């Protein structure tokens, strides 16, 4: 039996292909693995330092202080509290509510550089622990227990990043704040979160990482002080928070119950500006 003789060009082509395959197979390859999928919205990335190039949000503060209600929280059982500056600025009398119809007069100490204010009273409540030096990451969750609309309530949020808060009017200034996307609140709470100003922003361990200072209902945003703002306010007033405070773990299933406990123990309390002061 005789096989047909292959054309010479076909034999040469087969030899060339074999040599080419052998040469390519011996080449070194050091390809990197494919990159991981991008993180949605930068979630999980470390929060960067404050920058003048951060987005800006504007708040107008009237020249005349108005009576108002906000939230404060204890940081030392000797009677040291923190709230939002605009809640108490310009008031001639400020009180921490300790029971229905009863309040304890508070002295107001304002750091003119930021939106945090320190209150002091004769005697205090069990303090909340501070975690102002804790590294923050985009996507971190916070819990905001307080008194929105003058009633007990709370909200939860996710960290988006930094913005520059420009305050116009009384106490005009620009400062770096943290912006959070609201992701939940008390079931019966509708509309504005007014009255939640001054509430602590707590991490999942129940530690303070900021002070709630503003909201943007249309955008679903909550604004808190940056950690350095609170540290500067405490340093300016020479008040020392307790170093032995213990927080309670918080999650999206129990934050309503934890908030109720904090209010009952007066670790989170209502603060009232009793009377408007003169125009400044």
N, C-alpha and C positions, 0 to 999 in steps of 0.2 A: 504494500500500500504506500503510495507516494503522496506527501502533502504538497500543496501548491507552493511554489517559491514566492516569498514575500518580496515586494519591490524594495530596492535598496533604500529609497527615501523614507520608507516606513520604518525600516530597521534603524536608520540614523535618528529619526524622530524619537523613537522609543528610548534609545540610549541617552539622548539629550535630556529627555524628561526625567529619566532615572537619576542622572547626575544632578539635575536641578533640584529634585525633591530631596536628595541626600544632602546637598549644600544648605538648603533652607532649614532642614531638620537639625543641623549642627549649630545654627546661629543661637546665641544667647538671647533670652527674652526676660525682661524684668519689669513687666507691666504691673502698675499699681492696681489694687482692687477697685471696683467701681465706687464712686463717692456715696455716702449715705444719703437718703432722701432728705430734702430740705425740711427744717422744722417750721411748722406753720406759725406765722407771726413772730418768729424768733423765740418761741416758747422754750424755756430751759436755758437760754443764754444769760450770762451774768449781766446784771444791770450796770451800765457804764456810769462814769462820774457826771456831775452836772456840767452842762455846756451852754454857752449863749446861743448855740445853733439849735437847741431843742425847740419843738413847737411851743407856741405861746397861747395862753388862755388869759382873758381879761376879766377882772372883777371890779365893779364900781361900788365904792363904799360911801354912803352919804356923809356929809360933813357933820350932821347932828346925830349923836348916838341915840338909839331907840331902845326902849325896854324890850328885852327878848329872853328867850329860853334856849338853852343848849345843853350840852352834856360835858361832864368832867369825869376824871378817873383818878383814883388814889395811887400814889407812887411811894408813900411813906406813911406809916401808921401814926406818926407824930402830927400829921395834918398837912401834907403836901399833895397838891392835886395839879393836874395838867388839863387844859382846855384849849379851844381855839381862840386866838387873839380877838377876832372880830365879835365874839360872843360877849366879851366883858370890857372891851376898850371904850373908854369915855363914860362908863357907869360910875355913879357916885356911891352906889351900894350894891354889893354882890353877895349872893348867898348860895350855899350848897343845901339842897333840900334833903332832909334826913327822914321826914315822915310827912304824911298829908297835913298841909298847913303849917309845917315847922321847917325852919331853915337855920343854918349856922352861918354867921357872917364870915366872909372870906376877904382877905387882903389880896389885891391884884398886883402882880409883878409882870411887866411886859418887856420883852426884849424887842427893841424897835426894829431889829433887822429881820424878824421872822414872824410867822403866823402862829407860833405856839405861845401860850401864856401860862404862868405859874400862879396858882392860888395857894394860900396858906390859911389854915383854920386852927383854933384851939382844940386839939384832939383830931383824930382822923379815923380811917377805916383800913382794913387789911389791904396792903398794896398789891398792885399788879407787877409782875417782873418785867424788866426792860430787856430788849434784844436789839438795841440800836446799832450794835456793831456787827450784827449778823449779815453776811453777804446775801443780797437779794437777787433773784433770777426772774426773768420774764415768765409769766405763767404762774408764779407763786400765788397762793390763795390767802386772802385776808378776811377777817370777820369784824363787823362794826356793830357792837352792842350799844344802845343808847336810848334816846327819847325823841325819835322822829315825830314831828307834828305834836310835840308835847306829851306823847304817850310812849309807853314801853314798846320797843321794837328793835329790829336788827336787820342787817343786810350782809351779804357776802359778795366777794369780788375777786377778780384775777388781775394781776399786775401786767400792765401794758408797757410802761416805760416812764420816762421823765418828760415834764413840760415846764415851761417858765410861767409862773403865776404873776401877772402884772396887776397890782392893786392901784386903782385910781381913786382920788378923793382923800379922805382922812387916812393918814399913815401911808401915803403913796410909796410903793417900793416894788421891786421885782425879785422873786426868789424861786428857786428850784423846788418843784413839788413832784410827787409820784401820781401817776394817773392809772386808775383801775377800771376795768369793765365790770359793771354790776351783773352778777349772775344769779342772785336770789335775794329774797327778803321775806319778812313776816307775811304770812298768807293774807291777812286782812288789811295790810298796809298798801294803800293806793296813792298815787300822785307823788308829791314832793317828799324829800327826806329832810326838809328843814327841821331843825331841832337836833339833828344827829351831829351837827358841828361840835367838835370837841371830843367826840367819842374816840376810844382807842381803836387802832387797827391792829388786830391780834393775829399772830401766826398760828399754825396748827398745834403749837405747844402752849397756847394761851399767853404768849409774851408780846409786849407792845413793840411794834415796829414803825409806828407813826401815829399822827393825830388826824382825824377826819376833819377837813376844813371847808369843803365845797362839793357841789354836785353839778352835773349838766344833764338834766332829765331827758332832754331831747336826744342826746347822744348816748344815754345810759352810762355815764361816767361818774366816778367818785374820785375826789382828789384828797390826798393826805400830805402832810408835811414830809419832807425828806428826813431821814434819821438824824442828819447833822443839825437840822434846825432845832430839834428837841434838845439835843446835847448842848447846843449853844445857849438856849434859854435857861437850862438848869445851871450851866456854868455862870451865866450872867447874874443869877439870883443867889448863887452859892448854896442852893438847896441840894441835899443829897438823898437820892432815892434809896429805898431799902435794898440791901444786897442779899436778903434772905427770902425774898418773895417767891412764891411757887405758883405756877399757872396750871390750869386744867386743860388737857388735850381737847381740841375742838375739831369737828368735821362737819360736813354738810348735813349729816343726820341728827347731830345733837346740838348745833349752835344756838337754836332757840332756847333749849333747856339750860345750856351753860350761861347764856345771856341773862336769863331770869335769875339764876343763882348769883351772878355778879351784881345785878341791881339789888337783889334782896340783901346782900351783904354790904351794900353801899361801896363796893369796890368801883362800881360805875354808878354815878349819881347825876341827878338833874341840877343844873346851875341856872340861876335866875339873875338877870340884870334888873335890879329893883327900880331904878330911876335913871332917866337920861341925864347925862351931864351937859355942861355948856359946850357950845361949838368950839372945836379946836382946829 
